[in-house]
Each structure stands twice: as structure tokens, then as C-alpha cells.
């Protein structure tokens, strides 16, 4: 079967598909058109082929003329169910249907369900001065179509809440993510990671997502078992309520020992390639099988502590020109720009990876790898390849 993978950045799921050994022909459309995506499959890029800024609707003309028989999608198409429906044009959708996306991405319905189910959740509000708004509670302004921490900010008293935004109670805890496979009735937990948010070491700030560290989140064996048990209950309840299928993610705050779900990402997520790396569980194959009603026989607690696995997205601290993508690819970096591509300040450069016995060792290796790439782009007068 020929499968189209679409979204803002498709390299991760495409790489998993190619590695799966299932022999599907993969084609892709995304914004970036990364160097390493071109090593994997035929693709079209909004940025390089259409010469347009990113808009999910631009994926539709980008896919025109490509031959494929089924559609799989990644971020941020969960926020654009109508685009998913138009792109599919009656062909099979390998993942959650547009109707499911509309339902699970509706904050009022999602948080309403959490409250009814007795699952701890932050308070939310849809106007800047709602009745009984507690002035002692810190609030965040968050887009209704959220993703990657974009446009999230602290909401101050007197601030106006623009259309398309909601208020969400700010919880002081550890930002985390869990990934799972679902068959519409039940779910299998695949991994838990700490989310890296607004880290200046990777060229960003605020609430911007810039990476993940997969591991036991610093918990002891008993605490880890309790956390896994709590998240399993949450994902099973959410799966039954919203009929999720395939691989999905849930963002949550871990405050003490309590899990506070923030949102569901009903598609492939950034931390899933760490799960694949750590546990040898092919995510693309798991996704297809879950869509067909088969969950993996995987028990997260059966895997001993193998240390930490990390990835970080490097954002440019200043404008730079990228060189030698093939050399950096061979060093293990991914999502690489094309040779000579100009990257504006604040835009993503590439993704780096690391492994360590501890969280701090893993994180330090990520920061060193990111710093090396940016320093080379900013200071090298000749290419790394020529210098090597």
C-alpha cells in the first residue's frame, strides 16, 4: 500500500515507517522538506517547493499529483480536521478520524470529561473575567488550537483574552508527556518522558517545547510503578470516552504524585522516536496495528531502568546559514536543513539526540551537541566536511 504522511514535520514517522520492514511505499508532504527526509522517501515541501509560509491548508496543493492510497498525519493536523478530511478525499485515514479530532481537541468537552471522571485537571475559562475567577490562581493564556507551546503566555489581571484563546490554571510541577497505543476501547502505555520547555540552551524561552527526556522522571521504583499505574488509568478512560485509535500522546503536569492531564495529541508525537530507540518498539507498525484493533503486548514496568534517552530541538539564537547536512546526519542529528539554507533567528535548526545513565548526563550531552552545531554554523568559514 502507498501511504502519504502529512504534517508540519514528517521525518520522524517517515523514518519509523521505512525502518518497520512493512514494505509500504511512503510519500510525504510537510513544511520543512528536510535533507534527511529526502534520504527516506519522495516528498513535497511547502517551504521549498511551494515557496509559501506554513499553513495546514497548503498541504492540500502540496500533495497534488502524488500517488497514494491511505493517509497518516502528524502535528499539527489534529487542529485541522477539515484539512485531514479534504486531503483523504474518501481514502482510508490511518489514525483518528476528523470527527474524533473535533471531539478530543475541544477543551470544554475534554476538561468536562476529566471532571466527570474524577481525574485531576487544571481549571479553565473562556473569557478574561469569568464568574468566580479566583484572582489568587495564576492563569495561562493558551490557544484553542494549541501546539508546541506556541503563543502560550502568562495572563495578567486586566489582560484581554482574544478570540481563539482560553485561560488555563497554571500548575507548578514537572511538564511531562506519555505516549500510548489505542484501539478505540483500551490503551497500552508505551513511554513517559519529561518535556523540555523554554530552555535557553536550545535557543528558546517561554512555554515553547524544545525536547524530551525519556526515563523514570527521577522517581524511585515504587513511585515509578505508581506513576505508570496512574497514567494507565487516565489513558484508558480517555480512550474509551473519545474512541482513540493508533498512537497518541497526552501532555500532563506531574505535581507531587498527582497527574494533571493538559491535552491529548491524537497522533504521532515528538517523543515517540525515543520510545522506539529505548525499547525497540517500532512506532509505525504499532500505529497501523492499533488502528486495526491490535495492541502491542508491551509492559513498560517489565523493562529495567536503562538510563535516559533524550532529544532536543535547536532553535537559532541568531540568523545563521546551515552547512554539511550529510556530515551532521552521520553524527546522529536529524531534521536537517538543506546545504546553504538560511535559518532566521528563533526558527528551528535541527534535532539532536543523546543517551546517558542519568537525567543530568543525558541533558548535558544534548546541550553540548546543540552548542556545537550552532557554533559551527555561526563561525566556520569553510565547511565541516572540508575541515574533517
Wavefront OBJ file of the C-alpha trace (Angstrom):
o trace
v 0.000 0.000 0.000
v 1.174 3.523 -0.802
v 0.887 5.745 2.273
v 1.026 9.547 2.398
v 2.374 11.014 5.656
v 1.469 14.682 6.109
v 2.040 17.442 8.658
v 4.369 20.256 9.573
v 7.385 17.926 10.035
v 7.112 14.300 8.910
v 10.670 12.961 9.156
v 10.189 11.089 12.466
v 7.197 8.993 11.415
v 8.579 8.501 7.902
v 11.835 7.160 9.354
v 9.878 4.770 11.572
v 7.836 3.625 8.561
v 10.942 2.944 6.484
v 12.512 1.081 9.419
v 9.373 -1.014 10.038
v 10.115 -3.511 7.284
v 6.464 -3.485 6.207
v 7.387 -2.573 2.618
v 4.774 0.120 2.194
v 5.740 2.820 -0.271
v 5.904 6.080 1.669
v 5.460 9.582 0.281
v 5.362 12.742 2.393
v 4.271 16.364 2.381
v 5.368 18.793 5.066
v 6.651 22.303 5.579
v 10.391 21.895 6.035
v 11.458 19.387 3.378
v 14.447 18.344 5.495
v 17.631 16.965 3.963
v 17.167 13.635 5.737
v 13.529 13.332 4.665
v 14.868 13.270 1.125
v 17.037 10.282 2.043
v 13.928 8.344 3.057
v 11.175 8.939 0.517
v 9.668 11.072 -2.226
v 8.313 14.268 -0.697
v 6.941 17.748 -1.331
v 7.748 20.778 0.814
v 5.577 23.844 1.382
v 8.712 25.855 2.129
v 10.958 24.754 -0.712
v 8.544 23.618 -3.438
v 5.569 25.938 -2.953
v 7.651 28.823 -1.530
v 4.888 29.577 0.965
v 4.722 30.083 4.742
v 3.301 27.229 6.766
v -0.433 26.818 6.721
v -2.052 23.411 7.167
v -4.269 24.127 4.149
v -1.159 24.380 1.958
v -0.606 20.650 2.495
v -3.534 20.033 0.156
v -1.948 21.528 -3.003
v 1.444 20.181 -1.908
v 0.065 16.639 -2.099
v -1.483 17.166 -5.532
v -0.113 14.755 -8.089
v 1.381 12.315 -5.571
v 0.161 8.726 -5.830
v -1.030 7.192 -2.558
v -3.829 5.035 -1.179
v -4.041 5.889 2.536
v -3.286 8.923 4.724
v -1.390 9.152 8.012
v -0.783 12.501 9.675
v 1.406 14.162 12.289
v 1.344 17.574 14.031
v -0.414 19.937 13.661
v -3.217 18.384 11.645
v -5.026 17.405 14.842
v -6.081 21.070 14.894
v -7.353 20.949 11.305
v -9.772 18.029 10.937
v -11.292 19.602 7.817
v -7.870 19.536 6.138
v -7.486 15.851 7.045
v -10.904 15.143 5.522
v -10.197 17.069 2.307
v -6.754 15.512 1.889
v -8.086 11.981 2.423
v -10.835 12.572 -0.180
v -12.547 9.318 0.722
v -9.348 7.272 1.062
v -8.565 5.419 4.327
v -7.256 7.539 7.211
v -4.653 5.669 9.280
v -5.376 7.309 12.615
v -8.121 9.164 14.395
v -10.984 10.325 12.183
v -11.818 14.019 11.708
v -14.870 13.524 13.974
v -12.655 12.192 16.773
v -10.248 15.108 16.321
v -13.096 17.609 16.666
v -14.228 15.903 19.865
v -10.968 15.274 21.719
v -9.456 18.655 20.813
v -12.468 20.557 22.190
v -11.175 21.901 25.559
v -14.681 22.264 27.006
v -15.519 18.653 26.251
v -12.107 17.289 27.223
v -11.861 19.052 30.588
v -15.544 18.450 31.236
v -14.909 14.729 30.841
v -11.918 14.828 33.192
v -14.029 16.480 35.894
v -16.880 13.970 35.462
v -14.428 11.066 35.548
v -12.784 12.326 38.744
v -9.421 12.845 37.024
v -7.461 15.820 38.464
v -7.313 18.685 35.977
v -6.456 22.394 35.898
v -9.307 24.876 35.877
v -10.141 26.503 32.547
v -12.130 29.575 31.487
v -13.179 31.009 28.132
v -13.346 34.734 28.939
v -10.962 37.121 30.701
v -13.399 37.876 33.531
v -15.402 34.706 34.087
v -17.665 34.381 37.133
v -15.825 33.285 40.269
v -12.402 33.669 38.635
v -10.014 33.271 41.555
v -7.552 36.166 41.486
v -5.120 34.113 43.571
v -4.775 31.482 40.858
v -2.076 32.085 38.225
v -3.511 31.690 34.718
v -2.056 30.953 31.315
v -3.431 32.237 28.034
v -3.489 29.300 25.631
v -4.651 28.964 22.007
v -7.657 26.728 21.433
v -5.605 25.201 18.607
v -2.508 24.716 20.709
v 0.707 23.024 19.695
v 4.352 23.046 20.757
v 3.769 25.794 23.320
v 3.233 28.443 20.623
v 1.513 31.606 21.862
v 1.130 30.382 25.438
v 1.773 33.183 27.914
v 1.022 34.234 31.483
v -2.348 36.000 31.688
v -2.182 39.080 33.889
v -5.147 40.757 35.615
v -6.724 43.207 33.200
v -5.364 41.467 30.101
v -7.835 40.986 27.274
v -8.490 37.442 26.119
v -8.539 37.401 22.333
v -10.873 35.167 20.322
v -9.392 31.719 19.781
v -7.815 31.563 23.263
v -8.762 30.161 26.650
v -7.432 30.532 30.178
v -5.899 27.544 31.905
v -4.833 27.375 35.518
v -1.046 27.363 35.840
v 0.214 24.370 37.804
v 3.722 24.454 39.220
v 5.047 20.985 38.517
v 7.105 18.893 36.101
v 5.898 19.091 32.477
v 5.673 15.577 31.094
v 4.278 13.574 28.237
v 3.092 9.993 27.905
v 2.598 8.098 24.658
v 0.254 5.195 24.105
v -1.378 2.977 21.525
v -5.165 2.757 21.480
v -7.731 0.556 19.748
v -10.849 2.587 20.479
v -11.632 0.705 23.680
v -8.369 0.093 25.502
v -4.857 1.567 25.555
v -1.290 0.380 26.061
v 1.195 2.778 27.676
v 4.437 2.943 25.672
v 6.555 5.534 27.479
v 6.772 8.531 29.808
v 9.101 11.472 29.324
v 9.958 14.827 30.819
v 9.269 17.665 28.417
v 11.889 20.354 27.905
v 10.107 23.701 27.826
v 11.544 27.138 27.039
v 15.212 26.180 27.551
v 17.631 28.946 26.621
v 20.333 26.314 25.997
v 18.376 25.357 22.906
v 17.627 28.900 21.792
v 14.092 29.311 23.064
v 12.128 30.599 26.037
v 8.631 30.889 27.472
v 6.492 27.781 27.077
v 7.954 26.573 23.771
v 8.512 22.818 23.550
v 12.129 22.040 22.690
v 12.646 18.373 23.509
v 12.051 15.353 25.704
v 13.977 13.090 28.052
v 12.600 9.562 28.281
v 13.199 7.803 31.584
v 11.803 7.310 35.047
v 11.446 11.114 35.641
v 13.687 10.794 38.720
v 11.207 8.562 40.538
v 12.165 5.589 42.686
v 10.906 2.122 41.818
v 7.739 2.355 43.929
v 6.953 5.908 42.769
v 7.574 4.884 39.170
v 5.145 1.996 39.477
v 2.522 4.320 40.968
v 3.025 6.861 38.177
v 2.712 4.211 35.468
v -0.456 2.914 37.122
v -1.989 6.396 37.326
v -1.277 7.207 33.688
v -2.629 3.853 32.531
v -5.933 4.636 34.225
v -6.048 8.079 32.598
v -5.280 6.932 29.045
v -7.728 4.034 29.237
v -10.508 6.319 30.428
v -9.775 8.889 27.716
v -9.537 6.205 25.013
v -12.944 4.794 25.936
v -14.561 8.243 26.053
v -13.174 9.575 22.757
v -12.635 6.262 20.881
v -8.984 6.978 20.129
v -7.062 4.696 17.783
v -3.425 4.382 16.744
v -0.605 6.078 18.617
v -1.416 9.137 20.713
v 0.154 11.363 23.336
v -1.043 13.098 26.473
v 0.670 16.167 27.927
v 0.439 16.412 31.695
v 1.844 18.138 34.735
v 3.277 15.921 37.458
v 2.719 17.801 40.711
v 3.930 15.740 43.612
v 2.465 12.323 42.856
v -0.585 13.647 41.029
v -1.041 13.559 37.254
v -2.893 16.549 35.756
v -3.689 15.974 32.049
v -3.434 19.115 29.906
v -4.313 17.931 26.410
v -4.411 14.959 24.085
v -2.258 14.872 20.964
v -4.225 12.337 18.897
v -1.374 11.478 16.506
v 2.349 10.685 16.354
v 4.286 12.824 18.853
v 7.870 14.035 19.135
v 8.900 11.733 21.993
v 7.856 8.543 20.195
v 11.182 8.073 18.460
v 12.771 7.926 21.925
v 10.401 5.061 22.786
v 11.471 3.334 19.595
v 15.134 3.860 20.452
v 14.838 2.762 24.085
v 12.502 -0.214 23.790
v 12.885 -1.368 20.186
v 9.157 -0.947 19.573
v 8.516 0.218 16.019
v 6.032 3.074 16.299
v 4.748 2.985 12.719
v 3.977 -0.743 12.909
v 2.405 -0.265 16.343
v 0.275 2.564 14.920
v -1.053 0.533 11.999
v -1.818 -2.488 14.165
v -3.598 -0.389 16.784
v -5.717 1.217 14.055
v -6.729 -2.352 13.129
v -7.652 -3.185 16.733
v -4.437 -4.916 17.864
v -2.498 -3.510 20.814
v 1.129 -4.494 21.461
v 1.952 -6.950 24.227
v 4.146 -4.341 25.859
v 4.528 -3.686 29.597
v 6.509 -0.573 30.477
v 7.153 -1.893 34.004
v 8.759 -5.048 32.591
v 11.630 -3.007 31.180
v 14.505 -2.368 33.577
v 15.883 1.125 34.039
v 18.148 1.597 31.019
v 19.047 5.185 31.786
v 17.738 8.205 29.904
v 17.171 8.886 26.212
v 16.912 12.486 25.068
v 16.213 14.682 22.085
v 16.314 18.445 21.779
v 15.269 20.829 19.044
v 17.853 23.535 18.451
v 16.398 26.962 17.658
v 18.676 29.595 16.146
v 19.728 32.209 18.710
v 20.634 34.431 15.748
v 20.382 34.182 11.975
v 22.697 31.526 10.540
v 23.492 29.518 7.428
v 23.487 25.732 7.673
v 26.233 23.651 6.073
v 27.085 19.971 5.611
v 23.802 18.244 6.418
v 25.253 14.886 5.372
v 28.093 15.213 7.884
v 25.721 16.118 10.713
v 23.380 13.304 9.667
v 26.247 10.824 10.055
v 26.872 12.266 13.555
v 23.277 11.391 14.502
v 21.475 14.737 14.091
v 18.118 14.773 12.307
v 15.603 17.206 10.755
v 18.492 18.847 8.951
v 18.207 21.882 6.646
v 19.465 21.713 3.097
v 23.018 22.796 2.272
v 23.364 26.568 2.497
v 19.856 27.080 3.877
v 19.368 30.328 5.786
v 17.743 29.946 9.211
v 16.226 33.041 10.788
v 16.594 33.807 14.479
v 14.115 31.848 16.557
v 13.443 29.238 13.873
v 14.251 25.526 14.341
v 17.619 24.387 13.052
v 17.705 20.632 13.667
v 17.223 17.902 16.286
v 19.977 16.355 18.401
v 19.897 13.171 20.472
v 21.709 11.719 23.462
v 21.737 8.847 25.912
v 23.011 8.857 29.484
v 22.862 6.857 32.680
v 21.269 9.818 34.450
v 18.984 12.668 33.500
v 21.784 15.211 34.020
v 24.246 13.275 31.856
v 21.674 12.975 29.083
v 20.772 16.667 29.279
v 24.410 17.817 29.306
v 25.109 15.834 26.161
v 22.125 17.429 24.449
v 23.308 20.929 25.316
v 26.836 20.220 24.094
v 25.579 18.783 20.814
v 23.297 21.768 20.222
v 26.043 24.259 21.070
v 28.493 22.548 18.718
v 26.110 22.712 15.771
v 25.195 26.353 16.307
v 28.812 27.408 16.901
v 29.887 25.674 13.705
v 27.127 27.329 11.683
v 27.992 30.759 13.057
v 31.781 30.619 12.970
v 33.017 28.110 10.395
v 34.391 29.870 7.290
v 34.759 26.547 5.499
v 32.586 23.506 5.736
v 32.925 20.913 8.488
v 33.340 18.316 5.782
v 36.281 20.199 4.273
v 37.863 20.641 7.696
v 37.486 16.976 8.696
l 1 2 3 4 5 6 7 8 9 10 11 12 13 14 15 16 17 18 19 20 21 22 23 24 25 26 27 28 29 30 31 32 33 34 35 36 37 38 39 40 41 42 43 44 45 46 47 48 49 50 51 52 53 54 55 56 57 58 59 60 61 62 63 64 65 66 67 68 69 70 71 72 73 74 75 76 77 78 79 80 81 82 83 84 85 86 87 88 89 90 91 92 93 94 95 96 97 98 99 100 101 102 103 104 105 106 107 108 109 110 111 112 113 114 115 116 117 118 119 120 121 122 123 124 125 126 127 128 129 130 131 132 133 134 135 136 137 138 139 140 141 142 143 144 145 146 147 148 149 150 151 152 153 154 155 156 157 158 159 160 161 162 163 164 165 166 167 168 169 170 171 172 173 174 175 176 177 178 179 180 181 182 183 184 185 186 187 188 189 190 191 192 193 194 195 196 197 198 199 200 201 202 203 204 205 206 207 208 209 210 211 212 213 214 215 216 217 218 219 220 221 222 223 224 225 226 227 228 229 230 231 232 233 234 235 236 237 238 239 240 241 242 243 244 245 246 247 248 249 250 251 252 253 254 255 256 257 258 259 260 261 262 263 264 265 266 267 268 269 270 271 272 273 274 275 276 277 278 279 280 281 282 283 284 285 286 287 288 289 290 291 292 293 294 295 296 297 298 299 300 301 302 303 304 305 306 307 308 309 310 311 312 313 314 315 316 317 318 319 320 321 322 323 324 325 326 327 328 329 330 331 332 333 334 335 336 337 338 339 340 341 342 343 344 345 346 347 348 349 350 351 352 353 354 355 356 357 358 359 360 361 362 363 364 365 366 367 368 369 370 371 372 373 374 375 376 377 378 379 380 381 382 383 384 385 386 387 388
